[in-house]
Amino acid sequence: MMKSDQFNKLLKEYNTNEDSCRAILDMYYPYILMRAIRRYGSKDLGNSAAKYFFDLLMETEIPQYIENPAIWVHNICDNFLKEKYGQDPNDDNDSVVEFCKFAFGEEQFRKVENCDSVTFLILVISTCEGYSFEEIAKILRLEVRDIEQIYAQALKTANEVRHDAG
């Protein structure tokens, strides 16, 4: 997860500094791809959205401060996929489970896979899509400290060591 100050600094230097370009690409390309697979069921659409997004950054100077980088990035990509391909997102596909297994590890995921839907969504969009706790709080209309507590509890549950009796 990239903080907005860091993201905006890199964004300003995107066209003039190869390291800044690489940092944004390395951070957001996987998240764009994973989100497209999760929401649209297609890696190809993810690659198209990522290409569009990074081409846009090369062609356009972004004058405003981006307060919520992940929300901004994913909105641009979602809008592109809707306009170009007529795709509407679908959050009901099995790839979510596979992403979480990959992100957490299969054993840890088994410990949290039956959590409530809010906790599951927090885990997915923070781990697989790069949303910050501040962005998640804005999306879910919760306090940041509540998101942090839910996430911390889920991680604690996922990482609990199983103690076998006797």
TORDOVEX-663779 format. One record per atom (N, C-alpha, C): residue in three letters; x, y, z negated. Coordinates in steps of 0.05 Angstrom, whole numbers, plus 5000, padded with zeros to 4 digits. Each point is the difference from the previous one (the first is absolute). Layout:
N
AlaXYZ
...
END
This chain:
166
Met501749765000
Met498350245000
Met501850255000
Met499450175018
Met501650255002
Met498450234989
Lys501350154983
Lys498850244989
Lys499750215021
Ser498050184997
Ser499450205020
Ser502450195005
Asp501450084979
Asp502350195004
Asp502149875018
Gln500649754994
Gln502149865015
Gln499049965029
Phe497549925004
Phe498949965026
Phe500150265016
Asn499250224989
Asn500050255014
Asn502850105007
Lys501949954983
Lys502850065006
Lys500949845025
Leu499549754999
Leu500849825023
Leu498550085025
Leu497450074997
Leu498450085023
Leu501150255014
Lys500850194984
Lys501250255011
Lys502549945017
Glu501549804991
Glu502549935013
Glu499749785021
Tyr497649915004
Tyr499549765016
Tyr501350015028
Asn499850235013
Asn501050025028
Asn502950085001
Thr501250074977
Thr502850105001
Thr501949834984
Asn499049824984
Asn501749844983
Asn499249705003
Glu501949855010
Glu499549725006
Glu499349854974
Asp501350074978
Asp499549864974
Asp497150054991
Ser499050255004
Ser497350064992
Ser498049855017
Cys500649995026
Cys498349855018
Cys499949714992
Arg502349894995
Arg500249714993
Arg498649954973
Ala500250184981
Ala498749964974
Ala496949995003
Ile498950185015
Ile497150005004
Ile499249755016
Leu501549945021
Leu499449765016
Leu500149744982
Asp502249984985
Asp500349764983
Asp497849984979
Met499250234990
Met498049994979
Met497249945011
Tyr499250145021
Tyr497249995009
Tyr499449805022
Tyr501949925016
Tyr499449815021
Tyr498849744989
Pro501349884979
Pro498849754990
Pro497250044988
Tyr499650234987
Tyr497450064989
Tyr497850045021
Ile500850135022
Ile498150045022
Ile499349735012
Leu502049835004
Leu499649745011
Leu498249824982
Met500750004974
Met498449834981
Met497150104998
Arg499750275000
Arg497250104999
Arg498449935024
Ala501350015024
Ala498549935024
Ala499349705001
Ile501849844990
Ile499449714999
Ile497749964980
Arg500250134977
Arg497949974979
Arg497350115009
Arg500050245012
Arg497450135005
Arg499049945028
Tyr501749935019
Tyr499149965028
Tyr500749715010
Gly501449854984
Gly500649735007
Gly501949975023
Ser501750205005
Ser501749995024
Ser502850134995
Lys502049855004
Lys502750104999
Lys500650185024
Asp498849935023
Asp500450175024
Asp498850284996
Leu497750024987
Leu498850264994
Leu501850154981
Gly501249864981
Gly501950134981
Gly502450115015
Asn501149855018
Asn502250105016
Asn499250255017
Ser497649995011
Ser499150235016
Ser499650244983
Ala498849964976
Ala499650234982
Ala502650114990
Ala501949834994
Ala502750094991
Ala501450165022
Lys499949895024
Lys501350145022
Lys498750285004
Tyr497450014999
Tyr498650255003
Tyr500850204978
Phe500049904975
Phe500750174977
Phe502950115003
Phe501949835005
Phe502850095001
Phe500550175025
Asp498749955022
Asp500150175023
Asp498950284994
Leu497850004985
Leu498850254992
Leu501950174983
Leu501449874982
Leu502050144983
Leu502250125017
Met500849865021
Met502150095018
Met499150245016
Glu497550005008
Glu498950215018
Glu498950244986
Thr499349984974
Thr498550214986
Thr501550084975
Glu500250264996
Glu501050104975
Glu497750024980
Ile500249884977
Ile497950004981
Ile500550244981
Pro498550225002
Pro500550244985
Pro499049984971
Gln497949854995
Gln498950004973
Gln501449804982
Tyr499750054974
Tyr501049814980
Tyr498049774998
Ile501149765001
Ile498349764999
Ile499949914970
Glu497850044988
Glu499749944971
Glu499849704995
Asn498749855018
Asn499649724996
Asn501049855025
Pro502649945000
Pro501249885025
Pro498749755010
Ala499549804983
Ala498949755010
Ala497250045010
Ile498450164987
Ile497350065010
Ile500250135027
Trp501850205003
Trp500350145025
Trp500949825022
Val502049834995
Val501049825021
Val497849815008
His498749874981
His498049805007
His497550135013
Asn499350244993
Asn497850135013
Asn500650055029
Ile502450095006
Ile500950055028
Ile499849745016
Cys501049794988
Cys500149745014
Cys497149895003
Asp498450024979
Asp497249905002
Asp498550155021
Asn500350275001
Asn498650165020
Asn500949935028
Phe502649955004
Phe501149925026
Phe498749745008
Leu499949804983
Leu498949745007
Leu497050025006
Lys498650174986
Lys497250045006
Lys499650135027
Glu501550225005
Glu499750145025
Glu500949855024
Lys502449874998
Lys501249875023
Lys498849725005
Tyr499449864979
Tyr499149725003
Tyr497249954991
Gly498750204989
Gly497349974990
Gly499849814976
Gln502249994985
Gln500149814978
Gln499050134974
Asp498249864987
Asp499150084973
Asp501449814980
Pro500950104978
Pro501449834981
Pro498149804987
Asn501249774993
Asn498649794986
Asn501849904978
Asp499250044975
Asp501649924978
Asp499549724990
Asp498549855015
Asp499249734992
Asp501549795016
Asn502650025001
Asn501449785014
Asn502149874982
Asp500649765007
Asp501749834983
Asp502950094998
Ser500850185017
Ser502850094999
Ser500750154974
Val498050114987
Val500450144975
Val501349804980
Val498849774998
Val501149804981
Val502849925008
Glu500549975025
Glu502749925009
Glu502150224993
Phe499250265005
Phe501850224993
Phe500650004970
Cys498049964984
Cys500450014971
Cys501849774991
Lys499549775012
Lys501849774993
Lys502850065008
Phe500450125023
Phe502750085008
Phe501250214982
Ala498550214994
Ala501050224984
Ala500649924971
Phe498349834989
Phe500349934972
Phe501549744996
Gly500049835019
Gly500949734996
Gly497549834995
Glu500049765010
Glu497649834999
Glu499249944971
Glu502049944983
Glu499349934972
Glu498850234985
Gln501350245004
Gln499050244986
Gln497250075011
Phe499649975026
Phe497450075012
Phe497849834988
Arg500549744996
Arg498049824989
Arg498950114973
Lys501750134986
Lys499250114973
Lys498250245002
Val500150145023
Val498350245002
Val497949995022
Glu499949785015
Glu498249995023
Glu497150014993
Asn499349944975
Asn497150024992
Asn499450254984
Cys501750205002
Cys499650254986
Cys497650145012
Asp499150214987
Asp497750155010
Asp500850145026
Ser498050095015
Ser500450125027
Ser501650264999
Val499750164979
Val501550254998
Val503049944996
Thr500649824982
Thr502849924995
Thr501249885026
Phe498549835013
Phe501049885025
Phe500650215021
Leu498150195003
Leu500550225020
Leu502450164992
Ile500450064975
Ile502350154991
Ile502649855007
Leu500049744995
Leu502449845006
Leu500550005030
Val497949975016
Val500449985029
Val501050275011
Ile498650224994
Ile500850245014
Ile502550134988
Ser500849934976
Ser502650104990
Ser502249825011
Thr499749744998
Thr502249825007
Thr500249975031
Cys497849975014
Cys500149945028
Cys499850245018
Glu498950234990
Glu499650235017
Glu501450254991
Gly501449994978
Gly501750224991
Gly498750234988
Tyr497549974991
Tyr498650234986
Tyr501250044973
Ser500450254993
Ser500950074973
Ser497749984980
Phe500549994975
Phe497949994980
Phe498350255002
Glu501250235006
Glu498550255003
Glu498049985023
Glu500949885022
Glu498349975024
Glu497749804994
Ile500749794986
Ile497949804993
Ile497950124982
Ala501050164980
Ala498150134982
Ala498150185016
Lys501150145019
Lys498350185017
Lys498049845016
Ile500849785011
Ile498249835016
Ile497849884983
Leu500849904976
Leu498149864983
Leu498650184981
Arg500850255000
Arg498850204981
Arg500349924971
Leu502549914994
Leu500749934973
Leu502450184991
Glu500649994975
Glu502450144990
Glu502549845007
Val502250145005
Val502549875006
Val500849814978
Arg499750094975
Arg500849824977
Arg498449745000
Asp497450015009
Asp498449765002
Asp501149815021
Ile500850115023
Ile501249845021
Ile502649874990
Glu501750164987
Glu502549904989
Glu499549774980
Gln498050034983
Gln499449804980
Gln499049745014
Ile498250035019
Ile498949775014
Ile502349855014
Tyr501750155014
Tyr502349885014
Tyr501949864981
Ala500650144978
Ala501949894980
Ala498949744988
Gln497450004995
Gln498749764989
Gln500149775020
Ala499450065025
Ala500149805021
Ala502849885003
Leu502050185000
Leu502849905001
Leu500749834976
Lys499150094977
Lys500649844975
Lys498749735003
Thr497649995009
Thr498649745004
Thr501549835021
Ala500850125022
Ala501449865021
Ala502749894991
Asn501250144982
Asn502749924991
Asn500149854973
Glu497749944989
Glu499949864975
Glu501349725003
Val501749944981
Val501349745000
Val498149804987
Arg499749785014
Arg498249804990
Arg501549834979
His498849994976
His501249844979
His498449754996
Asp501349775006
Asp498649744997
Asp500349924971
Ala497849914989
Ala500149904972
Ala501449735000
Gly501749974980
Gly501149764992
Gly501749835015
END
